[in-house]
Amino acid sequence: MKAMVLEEFGGPENFQWKDWPTPEVKPGEVLVRIRAVAVNPVDYKMRTGHLSIPLPDVLGRDVAGTVEAVGEGVVDFQPGDEVFAVLFGPRSNGAYAQYVSTPAAYVCLKPQILSFQQAACLGVAGMTAYDAVVNKGRIQPGETVLVAGGSGGVGSFAIPLLRYCGVTTIIATTGGDESAEHLIKNLGIDSNHLIYYQKLSLEEMETRVRELTNEKGVEVAFDFVGGDLKKLCFNATGFDGCVVSTVEEPPEFNFNIWRADVSPLFAKSGTYNFVALSARARNGGPNDWKVYRDIMSGLARLVEAGHITLPKATDLGELTEDTIRQAHSLLESGHVKGKLVLKVG
């Protein structure tokens, strides 16, 4: 088969469309003929070597396609099924290819109302948002929340999920007018509930949240950006508030949440949840992987029933060296709204 192969770390120009071994389906696995892929920030972090991986390799975690074959013991799928998959765990190769074989726990039937390109967007971003909002945030009807990074892939899933869960008020950060337009027009955020973080200091942003919540702070704050906006999330919660983050920080990140005399977490008896969706895949075994199917199925049901709408998806066309380089360049710019998808011939 053909695959987009990375042989050395560096810029997106290092991608090469070339021959790669066609995977053989193993017991417990599903072989998928890939029809569409979505691109995620973790992909370019791997490409640059920020997240070290053995090379050569094929990157990509989000796929949608048709089942080509199933391995011994697989009873939930059969050839011809339309599916989407997230490639967290053991797999033959990454998503930037014509085929992939992966354990059945990472595969889910595609909602019939979605195209392959739309279904490819459900994986990393949709599952991360679902885990953050439903499992970690444990959102209750009537709550007020803060979303730092609402216009990105995860945030664009999280906001519709929050509305479905009955959130009363959503406050969101934005980097500029383009992101603000996306949040208002595509995600329905009230323009008065936007915080322009590039124009305000951390203290000014916290003050704005307090004004919007009658000095109470939010019940839950979601950090999909990191850095100062993670600090904002901690500072903006009220008593017994919860911070949910998907972003790790470098060792030099200067923010102490452990000492009672300086920590906004201790001061308000708050809680902190870290969403690391791939942790079970990295550090667990087959019994731990079952949660992935639960999350995927839950997300698919909500989409199929029309309870949540998909975020904006930009289709960059067929997967080629040019389009994958364009996708990575756009992601690294930090100004992508929603998701980037590519078709696979």
Secondary structure, DSSP 8 states (H G I E B T S, - for coil): -EEEEE-SSSSGGGEEEEE-------TTEEEEEEEEEEE-HHHHHHHHTSS---SSEE---EEEEEEEEE-TT--S--TT-EEEEE--SS-SS-SSBSEEEEEGGGEEE--TTS-HHHHGGGTHHHHHHHIIIIIIS---TT-EEEEETTTSHHHHHHHHHHHHTT-SEEEEEESSHHHHHIIIIIT---GGGEEETTTS-HHHHHHHHHHHTTTS-EEEEEESS-THHHHHHHHHEEEEEEEEE-----TT-----S-TTT-HHHHTT-EEEE--TTHHHHH--HHHHHHHHHHHHHHHHHHHTTSS----EEEEEE--HHHHHHHHHHHHHT---SEEEEE--
